[in-house]
Amino acid sequence: MKLNRKHLRKMILTEIKKLQETREDHIQGIRNKITALESELSREQAFHGKQKSSHPMYSGEYVDDYSYYDDILSDMGSSEDRSGVIKKKINLLKRQLASFEQADGGDIGYGNMPRY
């Protein structure tokens, strides 16, 4: 079979249409990301709560080695930092979702989409 220009163009356009994401697909993708991040945040907060309640500094036990406390506090800080990052991502996605929904099928405009 010989490919001519017209047939090749038709094949390419068909493949491009398959790859393009509809507005509804994009909005649903944002909702799915928010749901996944919220479940990750709850897991992170549960882990942080278990970590905090399990070590001697908060349970009233005394440990003579102060480096032990430094390790625990640095681990807790990183867990709180992860929770903060997840919360920021969720807030950004919610603002982007609101922008899409307010546009109601219209163009949002490149400069109007929340980025931070």
Buried (B, 14 or more C-beta within 10 A) or exposed (E): EEEEEEEEEEEEEEEEEEEEEEEEEEBEEBEEBBEEBEEBBEEBBEEBEEBBEEBEBEEEEEEEEEEEEEEBEEBBEEBBEBBEEBBEBBBBBBEBBEBBEEBEEEEBEEEEEBEE
